[in-house]
Amino acid sequence: MGIKDTLCTAGLATTAGASALRGYVPPYDAAAVARLRRAGALVLGKCNCDAFAMGSTTEASDYQVTRNPWDPRCVPGGSSGGSAAAVAAGQCVAALGSDTGGSIRQPAHFCGVVGIKPTYGRVSRAGLVAYGSSLDCVGPLARSVEDAALVLSAISGADEADATSARQPAPDFAAGLQPVRELSDRPLAGRRLAVVAETRGAGVAPGVSGAVDRALAHLESLGAEVGEVSLPTFQVGLPAYYVIATSEASANLARFDGVRYGPRHEAGDLRAMYAGTRHAGLGPEVKRRVLMGTYALSAGYYDAYYKRAQQVRTLVQRELNAALDEWDLLLSPAAPTTAYRIGQVCDDPLEMYQGDLMTVNLNLAGLPAITVPCGFEEPRDDGAARLPVGLQIIGRAFGEADMIGVAHVFEQTADFAWGSPPE
């Protein structure tokens, strides 16, 4: 197993991809890591990530740039890019990631692996270096739906060390998954699935749309009813997410001041020590988000930004739950494009943030979702070829078993040649 570097590992350095935690070795395991070890998992090492999980390409790591195994000129996504790349390259059977606004599902899409963001509270956050505490989720990435389900079963369950941990039983998510030879001709008969209308059309790359359209046709051939549902608040979820996430980050990252752990900037007085330590230890993207959050929480702008964003969050949650009262599961691409070229968006934060459009609303609502590979984009003009596309399947709160079951049937019966990244 690989472990994202935002999860504490006893005796093994945990830096969250940030200079501010360089050399920090925690004395304990994160709850999810401890549960994996008790289940017999062997931790091979830590996986690179954007510093403090703030990024969508893993280029914001203060240590290394991680490359996509399908095309090393491209990014693996982020912030759990190292976890996705390690799984795609066959360096580990599965890996843990964290997902605040899509950081498991988007890298899974970019790297052609399975990624599960569980319901908020399904998996303990104890021992996770926090980004947005009301949004963060720990989940697995793996080469198959069954492997991801096995890992999710191992790490799920209530935990007294996490006050937001749900008091829900942790089922065996892999127990009901049938091999393809035991499936009927129409194994999804009676299932009602709806594509989110706002994830179609403008802004979605044609290659992504084409692969998703073929996936929808395949689901229909398996007996599912595939319709469409409009979620008018879908577009406004993105700015609300970035106000809430950065506001929470501005509070969470206040602890990285050089007093308790990490490198310290020596100075003549306490204020100068704080300023020097944080200037050296926080990278450009982290500083940008902390400043955004601090501004949104300031007395003169709290009502205009943070309070309004929380009101939008409530609307997003209500709308998604209403749609899931009508439909069994919702569907969308996991991201609007395939993997970016290295350097393509890291200097344009707005373009990078826009890439989270398909995923952030599920974090705002606390709902589970899974990314499952559904094909490839056609070769592009810039020379990149065979870049994967992922289908996002969205479930009801604590309805992981249902979405995992549909994803497994799709994976087992998909008619595209998958294979592994080139050597």
C-alpha positions in Angstrom: 0.0 0.0 0.0 1.0 3.6 -0.7 0.0 6.3 1.7 -0.6 9.9 0.7 1.8 12.2 2.5 -1.0 14.0 4.3 -1.7 10.9 6.4 0.5 10.4 9.5 2.6 7.2 9.6 4.4 6.3 12.8 8.2 6.4 12.4 7.9 7.4 8.7 8.2 11.1 7.6 5.0 12.9 7.0 5.4 16.3 5.3 2.1 16.9 3.5 4.2 17.8 0.5 5.2 21.0 2.3 8.5 22.5 3.4 6.8 23.6 6.6 6.8 19.9 7.8 10.2 18.9 6.4 11.7 16.2 8.6 8.6 15.7 10.7 8.2 12.1 11.8 4.9 11.5 13.7 4.8 9.1 16.7 1.5 7.6 15.6 -0.5 6.3 12.6 -3.5 8.0 11.2 -6.7 6.0 12.0 -7.0 4.8 8.4 -3.4 3.7 8.3 -3.7 1.9 11.6 -6.8 0.0 10.4 -5.0 -1.0 7.2 -2.0 -2.3 9.2 -4.4 -4.3 11.5 -6.0 -5.8 8.3 -2.5 -7.0 7.3 -1.5 -4.3 4.8 2.1 -3.6 4.2 2.9 0.1 3.9 5.5 0.5 1.2 6.0 4.3 1.5 4.5 7.7 1.2 3.0 9.2 -2.0 3.7 12.8 -3.2 1.0 15.4 -3.1 0.4 19.1 -3.6 1.6 21.0 -0.4 -1.1 20.6 2.2 -3.3 19.0 -0.4 -3.8 22.4 -2.1 -3.6 21.8 -5.8 -5.0 19.8 -8.8 -1.8 18.7 -10.5 0.8 17.7 -7.7 3.0 20.4 -9.2 2.5 22.4 -6.0 4.5 19.9 -4.0 7.5 21.5 -2.4 9.6 18.4 -3.2 9.1 16.8 -6.6 6.9 17.0 -9.6 5.0 13.7 -10.1 4.5 12.5 -13.7 1.6 10.6 -15.2 2.5 7.0 -16.1 0.4 7.2 -19.3 2.4 10.2 -20.6 5.3 11.5 -18.5 4.8 14.9 -20.1 1.5 15.2 -18.3 0.5 15.6 -14.6 -1.2 12.8 -12.6 -3.8 15.2 -11.2 -4.0 16.3 -7.6 -3.7 16.6 -4.8 -3.5 12.8 -4.5 -1.4 12.6 -7.7 1.4 10.5 -6.2 -1.1 7.9 -5.0 -2.9 7.7 -8.3 0.4 7.5 -10.3 1.9 4.8 -8.0 -1.2 2.6 -8.5 -1.4 3.2 -12.2 2.3 2.4 -12.6 1.9 -0.9 -10.6 4.2 0.3 -7.8 1.5 -0.7 -5.2 -1.8 -2.6 -5.2 -3.7 0.3 -3.8 -3.1 3.6 -2.1 -4.8 6.0 0.3 -5.6 9.5 -0.7 -7.6 12.4 0.7 -10.4 14.2 -1.1 -11.4 17.8 -0.2 -12.8 18.9 -3.5 -12.0 16.0 -5.9 -8.4 15.1 -4.9 -9.0 11.3 -5.2 -11.5 11.3 -8.1 -9.7 13.7 -10.5 -6.3 11.9 -10.2 -8.1 8.6 -10.7 -9.6 10.1 -13.9 -6.2 11.4 -15.1 -4.3 8.1 -14.3 -6.9 5.6 -15.3 -7.5 4.0 -11.9 -10.5 3.6 -9.5 -10.9 6.2 -6.8 -13.5 6.4 -4.0 -14.5 9.5 -2.0 -16.7 8.0 0.8 -19.5 9.8 2.6 -18.2 12.5 4.9 -17.7 10.7 8.3 -17.5 7.2 6.9 -13.7 7.1 7.4 -12.0 8.7 10.3 -10.0 11.9 9.7 -7.8 11.4 12.8 -4.2 11.8 11.8 -4.9 13.5 8.5 -3.2 16.9 8.0 -6.3 19.0 7.6 -7.0 21.3 4.7 -10.8 21.9 4.9 -12.1 20.1 8.0 -15.8 20.0 6.9 -14.8 18.8 3.4 -11.8 16.4 3.9 -12.4 12.7 3.3 -9.9 9.8 3.3 -10.4 7.1 0.6 -8.7 4.5 -1.6 -7.3 4.4 -5.1 -6.8 1.0 -6.8 -6.6 -0.7 -10.1 -10.0 -2.4 -9.8 -13.3 -1.6 -8.1 -13.1 -4.7 -6.0 -9.6 -3.8 -4.6 -10.9 -0.3 -3.8 -13.9 -1.7 -2.1 -11.8 -4.0 0.0 -9.6 -1.1 1.2 -12.7 1.0 1.9 -14.1 -1.8 4.1 -10.8 -2.0 6.0 -10.6 1.7 6.8 -14.3 2.5 7.5 -16.0 2.8 10.8 -16.6 5.0 13.8 -13.7 6.5 15.7 -13.7 8.2 19.0 -10.7 10.3 18.0 -12.7 12.0 15.3 -15.8 13.9 16.5 -17.2 14.0 12.9 -16.9 10.2 12.5 -20.3 8.7 11.8 -21.7 6.1 14.0 -22.5 3.9 11.1 -21.8 0.2 10.7 -18.9 -0.5 8.2 -20.2 -3.1 5.8 -18.1 -5.4 3.6 -18.3 -3.4 0.4 -16.8 -6.2 -1.7 -19.1 -9.0 -0.4 -21.8 -8.6 -3.1 -19.6 -8.1 -6.1 -20.1 -10.9 -8.6 -17.6 -12.1 -11.2 -18.6 -11.4 -14.8 -19.4 -15.0 -15.5 -22.1 -14.9 -12.9 -23.8 -11.7 -14.2 -27.1 -11.9 -16.0 -27.5 -10.4 -19.5 -29.1 -7.3 -18.0 -27.5 -7.0 -14.5 -28.5 -3.3 -14.1 -32.2 -3.8 -15.0 -34.4 -1.7 -12.8 -31.6 0.8 -11.9 -32.4 4.5 -12.6 -29.3 6.5 -13.4 -29.3 10.2 -14.3 -26.6 12.3 -16.0 -26.1 15.8 -14.5 -27.1 18.1 -17.4 -24.7 20.8 -16.2 -21.7 18.5 -16.8 -22.4 18.2 -20.5 -21.5 20.5 -23.4 -19.5 23.7 -23.1 -16.3 23.4 -21.2 -16.0 19.6 -21.5 -13.4 18.3 -23.9 -14.9 16.4 -26.9 -12.7 13.4 -26.1 -14.1 13.2 -22.5 -17.7 13.7 -23.7 -17.2 10.9 -26.3 -15.9 8.4 -23.8 -18.6 9.2 -21.3 -21.3 9.0 -24.0 -20.1 5.5 -24.8 -20.1 4.6 -21.1 -23.8 5.7 -20.9 -24.7 3.7 -23.9 -23.0 0.7 -22.3 -24.9 1.2 -19.0 -28.2 1.2 -21.0 -27.2 -2.0 -22.7 -26.9 -3.5 -19.2 -30.5 -2.7 -18.5 -30.2 0.6 -16.6 -32.6 3.4 -17.3 -30.3 6.4 -18.1 -31.9 9.8 -18.0 -30.8 13.4 -17.3 -31.3 15.7 -14.4 -30.7 19.4 -14.1 -29.0 20.8 -11.0 -29.1 24.6 -11.4 -26.9 25.2 -8.4 -24.1 23.1 -9.9 -22.3 26.0 -11.4 -22.3 28.1 -8.2 -20.9 25.3 -6.1 -17.4 25.9 -7.3 -16.9 29.5 -6.0 -18.7 28.6 -2.7 -16.4 25.7 -2.3 -13.3 27.8 -2.7 -14.5 30.3 -0.2 -15.3 27.6 2.4 -12.2 25.5 1.8 -9.8 28.4 1.9 -11.5 29.8 5.0 -11.0 26.5 6.8 -7.5 26.3 5.5 -6.6 29.7 6.9 -7.5 28.4 10.4 -6.0 24.9 10.1 -2.7 26.1 8.8 -2.2 28.7 11.6 -0.6 25.9 13.6 2.4 25.7 11.2 4.4 28.5 12.9 7.7 26.9 13.6 7.1 26.6 17.4 6.1 22.9 17.7 7.4 21.2 14.6 9.0 21.8 11.2 11.9 24.2 10.3 12.0 27.4 12.3 13.2 30.8 11.0 15.4 32.3 13.8 14.6 35.9 14.4 14.9 38.6 17.1 11.3 38.5 18.1 8.3 36.2 18.0 6.4 38.1 15.3 9.4 38.0 13.0 9.9 34.3 13.7 6.3 33.6 12.8 6.5 35.6 9.6 9.9 34.2 8.5 8.9 30.6 9.2 5.6 30.8 7.3 7.1 32.7 4.4 9.8 30.0 4.0 7.5 27.0 4.8 4.4 27.8 2.7 4.5 27.7 -1.1 2.8 30.1 -3.5 -0.4 28.2 -3.9 -0.8 27.6 -0.1 -0.1 31.3 0.6 -2.7 32.3 -2.1 -5.4 30.1 -0.5 -4.6 31.1 3.1 -4.9 34.8 2.1 -8.1 34.1 0.3 -9.6 32.4 3.3 -8.4 35.1 5.7 -10.0 37.8 3.6 -13.3 35.9 3.4 -13.4 35.5 7.2 -12.5 39.1 7.9 -15.0 41.3 9.7 -15.9 43.4 6.8 -16.4 40.6 4.3 -17.7 37.6 6.4 -21.3 38.1 5.5 -20.6 38.8 1.8 -18.4 35.8 1.2 -18.3 33.1 4.0 -21.9 33.3 5.2 -23.2 33.4 1.6 -21.0 30.5 0.6 -22.5 28.4 3.4 -26.0 29.3 2.2 -25.1 28.2 -1.3 -23.7 25.0 0.3 -27.1 24.3 1.8 -28.8 24.8 -1.5 -26.4 22.5 -3.3 -26.9 19.8 -0.6 -30.7 20.0 -0.9 -30.7 19.9 -4.7 -28.4 16.9 -4.8 -30.5 15.0 -2.2 -33.7 15.8 -4.0 -32.2 14.4 -7.3 -31.1 11.3 -5.5 -34.7 10.8 -4.1 -35.8 10.6 -7.7 -32.8 8.7 -9.2 -30.8 5.8 -7.8 -27.4 7.3 -8.8 -26.1 10.3 -10.6 -23.4 10.3 -13.3 -20.9 12.8 -14.7 -17.4 13.0 -16.1 -14.9 13.0 -13.3 -13.2 16.1 -14.8 -13.8 18.2 -17.9 -10.5 17.4 -19.6 -7.9 14.7 -19.6 -4.5 15.2 -17.9 -2.9 18.6 -18.4 0.6 19.0 -19.7 3.1 19.8 -16.9 3.2 23.5 -16.6 0.0 24.1 -18.5 -2.2 25.4 -15.7 0.0 25.9 -12.6 0.5 29.6 -13.4 -3.2 30.1 -14.0 -5.1 29.3 -10.8 -8.5 30.1 -12.2 -8.1 27.6 -15.0 -6.9 25.0 -12.4 -9.8 25.7 -10.1 -12.3 25.4 -13.0 -11.1 21.8 -13.4 -12.7 21.0 -10.1 -16.2 21.8 -11.4 -17.4 18.1 -11.6 -16.3 17.1 -8.1 -16.5 19.9 -5.5 -20.3 19.8 -5.0 -20.1 16.3 -3.6 -17.8 17.5 -0.9 -20.1 20.4 -0.1 -22.9 17.9 0.2 -20.9 15.2 2.0 -22.0 12.6 -0.6 -20.0 9.6 -1.8 -18.7 9.2 -5.4 -16.5 6.8 -7.3 -14.4 7.3 -10.4 -14.1 4.3 -12.7 -12.2 4.2 -16.0 -14.5 4.4 -19.0 -12.1 4.7 -21.9 -9.6 7.0 -23.6 -9.6 10.4 -25.2 -8.4 10.3 -28.8 -4.8 11.5 -29.4 -4.5 15.3 -29.1 -2.8 18.0 -31.2 0.0 18.4 -28.6 1.1 14.9 -29.1 -0.3 13.3 -25.9 -1.9 10.0 -26.6 -3.9 7.3 -24.8 -4.9 9.5 -21.9 -7.6 7.9 -19.7 -11.1 9.2 -19.0 -13.1 8.4 -15.8 -16.8 8.2 -15.2 -18.0 9.6 -11.8 -20.9 7.7 -10.2 -22.5 9.6 -7.3 -24.5 7.9 -4.5 -26.8 8.7 -1.6 -25.2 9.4 1.8 -23.8 6.1 3.1 -24.9 4.5 -0.1 -21.4 3.4 -1.1 -22.4 -0.2 -1.7 -24.9 0.7 -4.4 -22.5 2.9 -6.4 -19.7 0.4 -6.0 -21.9 -2.4 -7.3 -22.8 -0.5 -10.4 -19.2 0.6 -11.0 -18.1 -3.1 -10.6 -20.7 -4.3 -13.2 -19.6 -1.5 -15.6 -15.9 -2.4 -15.1 -16.5 -6.1 -15.6 -18.5 -5.7 -18.8 -16.8 -2.7 -20.4 -16.0 -3.3 -24.0 -12.9 -1.1 -24.3 -9.3 -2.4 -24.2 -7.8 -1.1 -21.0 -4.4 -2.5 -20.2 -1.5 -0.7 -18.4 0.5 2.4 -19.0 3.4 2.0 -21.4 6.8 0.9 -19.9 
